[in-house]
Amino acid sequence: MTTCTGRLNEVYVRLSTILQRPEVFGLGADIPQPLADALEAMMTILGQTMEEKEQTVSEQDLEEELSQDADQFASTASLP
């Protein structure tokens, strides 16, 4: 997990904690619905962003592996 994705995940978890236990943050037992809606929207955006970043990292890893495989193939193909 990249540092950026790790930080996004940390924010996601904290938002989730606010929704699940609002009293810990001085909001009382019932969180106001507009606040809950806003936090859920933020969590959705963060979740999508983390997925996109993970896909990008996976694609980069695949490209690196394919490049290494091509290099290895080229070096073994030149052997007599």
Backbone as CSV, one residue per row, in Angstrom:
resi,resn,N_x,N_y,N_z,CA_x,CA_y,CA_z,C_x,C_y,C_z
1,MET,0.843,-1.173,0.000,0.000,0.000,0.000,0.890,1.238,0.000
2,THR,0.580,2.169,-0.906,1.377,3.381,-0.961,1.081,4.266,0.248
3,THR,1.978,5.195,0.492,1.798,6.105,1.617,0.515,6.907,1.454
4,CYS,0.258,7.375,0.256,-0.948,8.163,-0.003,-2.195,7.323,0.258
5,THR,-2.201,6.101,-0.239,-3.349,5.227,-0.025,-3.495,4.901,1.453
6,GLY,-2.388,4.738,2.149,-2.441,4.473,3.583,-3.064,5.632,4.336
7,ARG,-2.718,6.837,3.943,-3.293,8.027,4.582,-4.773,8.150,4.271
8,LEU,-5.138,7.881,3.023,-6.554,7.924,2.660,-7.344,6.885,3.453
9,ASN,-6.758,5.719,3.621,-7.407,4.670,4.389,-7.602,5.103,5.846
10,GLU,-6.611,5.782,6.389,-6.704,6.260,7.768,-7.861,7.261,7.910
11,VAL,-7.986,8.171,6.962,-9.089,9.139,6.989,-10.425,8.399,6.862
12,TYR,-10.472,7.412,5.970,-11.684,6.624,5.773,-12.116,5.953,7.082
13,VAL,-11.160,5.356,7.769,-11.455,4.676,9.036,-11.947,5.666,10.082
14,ARG,-11.335,6.838,10.135,-11.764,7.852,11.118,-13.177,8.342,10.829
15,LEU,-13.487,8.546,9.566,-14.856,8.937,9.216,-15.853,7.859,9.622
16,SER,-15.474,6.627,9.378,-16.330,5.506,9.771,-16.543,5.479,11.283
17,THR,-15.488,5.766,12.032,-15.584,5.791,13.494,-16.549,6.879,13.953
18,ILE,-16.492,8.031,13.305,-17.411,9.111,13.659,-18.855,8.666,13.440
19,LEU,-19.103,7.988,12.326,-20.461,7.535,12.036,-20.930,6.463,13.014
20,GLN,-20.030,5.573,13.390,-20.406,4.463,14.258,-20.463,4.855,15.730
21,ARG,-19.619,5.797,16.141,-19.550,6.180,17.559,-19.466,7.696,17.702
22,PRO,-20.513,8.414,17.327,-20.464,9.878,17.349,-20.262,10.465,18.746
23,GLU,-20.647,9.716,19.779,-20.501,10.233,21.142,-19.044,10.426,21.530
24,VAL,-18.149,9.669,20.927,-16.715,9.805,21.208,-16.210,11.183,20.768
25,PHE,-16.892,11.755,19.782,-16.481,13.045,19.250,-17.355,14.187,19.763
26,GLY,-18.118,13.928,20.823,-18.944,14.961,21.442,-20.209,15.283,20.677
27,LEU,-20.646,14.375,19.824,-21.829,14.629,19.011,-23.105,14.032,19.608
28,GLY,-23.010,13.427,20.774,-24.172,12.754,21.343,-24.358,11.402,20.685
29,ALA,-25.396,10.707,21.107,-25.614,9.349,20.591,-26.136,9.351,19.154
30,ASP,-26.853,10.391,18.788,-27.420,10.463,17.434,-26.736,11.573,16.646
31,ILE,-26.124,11.178,15.552,-25.453,12.140,14.694,-26.510,12.819,13.812
32,PRO,-26.434,14.140,13.629,-27.395,14.814,12.752,-27.335,14.233,11.337
33,GLN,-28.473,14.010,10.734,-28.542,13.348,9.424,-27.747,14.078,8.341
34,PRO,-27.790,15.404,8.260,-26.970,16.070,7.232,-25.473,15.788,7.404
35,LEU,-25.015,15.716,8.641,-23.612,15.390,8.894,-23.318,13.950,8.499
36,ALA,-24.212,13.042,8.850,-24.032,11.631,8.477,-23.981,11.488,6.958
37,ASP,-24.867,12.198,6.254,-24.872,12.141,4.789,-23.562,12.664,4.203
38,ALA,-23.062,13.767,4.783,-21.811,14.345,4.291,-20.640,13.395,4.528
39,LEU,-20.589,12.789,5.710,-19.497,11.852,6.015,-19.558,10.623,5.115
40,GLU,-20.749,10.115,4.870,-20.896,8.953,3.984,-20.475,9.296,2.557
41,ALA,-20.814,10.502,2.107,-20.394,10.933,0.763,-18.869,11.014,0.681
42,MET,-18.245,11.554,1.732,-16.776,11.621,1.766,-16.170,10.218,1.737
43,MET,-16.767,9.304,2.474,-16.253,7.931,2.505,-16.362,7.283,1.129
44,THR,-17.444,7.555,0.430,-17.623,7.007,-0.916,-16.533,7.521,-1.847
45,ILE,-16.296,8.833,-1.804,-15.258,9.427,-2.658,-13.881,8.873,-2.306
46,LEU,-13.588,8.770,-1.016,-12.296,8.216,-0.592,-12.149,6.770,-1.042
47,GLY,-13.210,5.984,-0.901,-13.167,4.583,-1.323,-12.862,4.457,-2.803
48,GLN,-13.520,5.293,-3.615,-13.276,5.265,-5.058,-11.844,5.688,-5.380
49,THR,-11.367,6.709,-4.696,-10.004,7.191,-4.924,-8.982,6.118,-4.572
50,MET,-9.199,5.432,-3.440,-8.271,4.366,-3.042,-8.277,3.234,-4.055
51,GLU,-9.455,2.879,-4.568,-9.532,1.821,-5.584,-8.762,2.215,-6.830
52,GLU,-8.937,3.467,-7.269,-8.231,3.941,-8.463,-6.727,3.895,-8.255
53,LYS,-6.268,4.317,-7.085,-4.833,4.311,-6.796,-4.296,2.881,-6.759
54,GLU,-5.062,1.959,-6.177,-4.625,0.563,-6.127,-4.551,-0.030,-7.516
55,GLN,-5.503,0.311,-8.387,-5.472,-0.193,-9.757,-4.270,0.362,-10.499
56,THR,-3.969,1.633,-10.279,-2.819,2.254,-10.931,-1.528,1.577,-10.494
57,VAL,-1.403,1.316,-9.199,-0.212,0.640,-8.677,-0.119,-0.761,-9.261
58,SER,-1.241,-1.482,-9.336,-1.234,-2.836,-9.895,-0.817,-2.820,-11.352
59,GLU,-1.317,-1.842,-12.107,-0.945,-1.734,-13.517,0.548,-1.436,-13.657
60,GLN,1.080,-0.568,-12.801,2.505,-0.250,-12.858,3.340,-1.480,-12.515
61,ASP,2.903,-2.244,-11.516,3.620,-3.470,-11.152,3.629,-4.447,-12.315
62,LEU,2.496,-4.592,-12.993,2.409,-5.500,-14.130,3.333,-5.038,-15.250
63,GLU,3.351,-3.739,-15.521,4.231,-3.208,-16.555,5.697,-3.489,-16.232
64,GLU,6.076,-3.319,-14.958,7.456,-3.588,-14.548,7.793,-5.064,-14.721
65,GLU,6.858,-5.944,-14.340,7.106,-7.384,-14.481,7.251,-7.763,-15.944
66,LEU,6.375,-7.221,-16.788,6.464,-7.525,-18.220,7.767,-7.012,-18.805
67,SER,8.204,-5.847,-18.362,9.462,-5.289,-18.838,10.635,-6.181,-18.423
68,GLN,10.616,-6.650,-17.175,11.678,-7.537,-16.696,11.663,-8.854,-17.465
69,ASP,10.463,-9.379,-17.727,10.360,-10.618,-18.492,10.919,-10.429,-19.900
70,ALA,10.608,-9.282,-20.512,11.109,-9.003,-21.860,12.629,-8.889,-21.847
71,ASP,13.172,-8.248,-20.821,14.628,-8.123,-20.710,15.278,-9.501,-20.557
72,GLN,14.673,-10.338,-19.731,15.216,-11.690,-19.516,15.125,-12.508,-20.798
73,PHE,14.022,-12.378,-21.513,13.851,-13.103,-22.762,14.873,-12.644,-23.781
74,ALA,15.106,-11.340,-23.843,16.076,-10.798,-24.804,17.481,-11.288,-24.491
75,SER,17.817,-11.354,-23.205,19.167,-11.782,-22.855,19.356,-13.278,-23.103
76,THR,18.314,-14.076,-22.911,18.453,-15.525,-23.158,18.324,-15.846,-24.635
77,ALA,17.605,-15.013,-25.387,17.444,-15.245,-26.813,18.737,-15.011,-27.558
78,SER,19.620,-14.172,-27.004,20.875,-13.883,-27.702,21.932,-14.950,-27.450
79,LEU,21.654,-15.907,-26.569,22.619,-16.986,-26.323,22.635,-17.933,-27.502
80,PRO,23.823,-18.498,-27.827,23.912,-19.409,-28.992,23.196,-20.712,-28.761
